[in-house]
Amino acid sequence: MQRLLAISLFILSSVFANAQLNQPCVDLTIADSFFQCNDPSFLPVCGCDNKTYRNECTAFRNGGVTQVQYDGVCVNDYFYAIIYPTLAQDAVSLYLQFYDKGPVLIQIRSTFGLTVFSQYYPTVDSRQFTFDAGGYKPGVYFMVIQSGNVGKVIKFVKM
């Protein structure tokens, strides 16, 4: 009887230990896309789901990832970019980080497709660009970031 009890305890403890070691990469019970992290820093991390997040707070709280693979952009994303503020008055900043260095073309276009800014940078790894939006008419604009075959479009509003 004691031997059966000991074997049962051993099996149960190994099952629980295995369950803890094999915890899922994303826990949807902790993911909250509306949670506002009070950490505005741009320190991209690659989550265990192979998605790049702005920082650890957004990875854990918004993405629901249970662990970060490494600091920086995920290799499959090639680069990560965000703009701030999205409601601009005088200036808008683009935060950009590559997995590795790369060339980038940055354009700002109006809703009518008119290019109001265009600049090519031959080599970028991580950088903050600030653009003067003071001369833009109020309305919706699109920042187009293109590097190689990878592109991203981010919308902002000039107030």
N, C-alpha and C positions, 0 to 999 in steps of 0.2 A: 504494500500500500504506500509506504513512504517512497519507494523507488518510483512508482507510478506518478506520485505527486511531484517528485523532483524532476522527472522527465517532462511532465506537463508544464511546470514552471520554466524549465529551460527552453522549451519550444515557444511558449508565450513570450518570454523575454526576447528571444531572437526575432520573433515576428514584429514586436514593437520597436526594436532597435532598427530593423530593416525598414520599417515604415518611416521612422524619423530620418534615416539616411536618404531615403528616396522621396523626400518631400517634393511636391510639384514646383515647377519653375514659377508659375503664375498662380496666385491665390486670389480668385475672384471675390472672395468674401472681404478682402482688405482693399481691393481696387475701388477708387472713387474718383471718377473723372472730374467731379466738381470741386474736389478738395483744393484749396489754395495754399500752396507751400509759401511760407514766409521767407524762403531762401531764394532771392532773385539771381543768385550767381549762375554764371554760364560755365559749368564744369561738366561737360558731357561724359556720360558713362554708358557702357554697353551692358544691357541687362542679360540675364540668362536666357531670355526669349529672343536674343539676337536683334533687339531693337535699341536704337540710341535714344537716350533721354537727356533732357537739359542738365539734370544733376541727380544726386541720389534720392533726394526727397521726391521728385516727380516720378522716378523709377519705382520706388516703394509705394508711395501713396496713390499716385494716379495710375500707374501701370500695373500695380499689384505684384511686381516681381518679388521673389523671395531672396534673391541674391544678385549681386553685380559681378559680371565676369571680369571686367577690367575698366580702368579709367580711360576715357576717350571714345571716339566714334567706332561703332561696329564696322568690321571690314565690309560687310554686305551693303551698308548704307553709303559708303564712299565719303560722303560729307554730311554735316548736320548744320542747319542754319535756322535762326529765328530772328525776328525783328522786334524792336521795342522803341517807342510805344506803338501800338497798332492804331491809336488815335493820336495822330501827330499834329502839332501846331507849327513849330519852327524847324524841327530836325527829327530824323528817324535813324536809329542805329541798327546795323546788321551785325549779328554775331555769327561767325563762321568758323568751323573747325573741320579739317579733313582727317581721314584715317591716316593718310600719308600726304605728302605735299602734292599739290596739283595746280594747274592753271584754272582760272575762273573768269567768266564773263558775267558782269552784273549789269542789269538794265532795270530801269524803272519806266513803266508804261502806264498810260492813262487808260480809262475804261474804253476809249475809242481806239486803242492800239497804238497811239502815238508814243514814240520813245522819247522821254524827256531827259533821260540820263543813260549813258552807256560807257562802260570802262572795262578794259581787259587787264587782268593781272596775271603775269606769266607764272609765278610761283607763290602759293599761299599754303600755310599749314594751319595756323590759327590766328584769327584777327578780328578786331572790331572795326567796322567801317561806319562813319557817321556822315549822313547826307543832309544837306541843307534843303529843307522843304518849304522854306519861307516864301519862295517865289511861285510855288505851285498853287493853282486854283483849288478851292475846296472841292472834294470829291473822293472817289475810290481810285486807288492806284495799285499796281501789281509790281512787286519786285521779283524779277526773274533771275535766278542764279543757275548758270549753266557751266558744267565742267565735264569735258569729254562727252560721253553718252548719257550723263546723269543731269537731270534738271529739277528744279524746284521752283514753285511759284508761291509767294506769300503776299497776302492782301493787307493793305493798310489804308486808313482814311485820313485825308488832310482836312483838318477842321478850319 
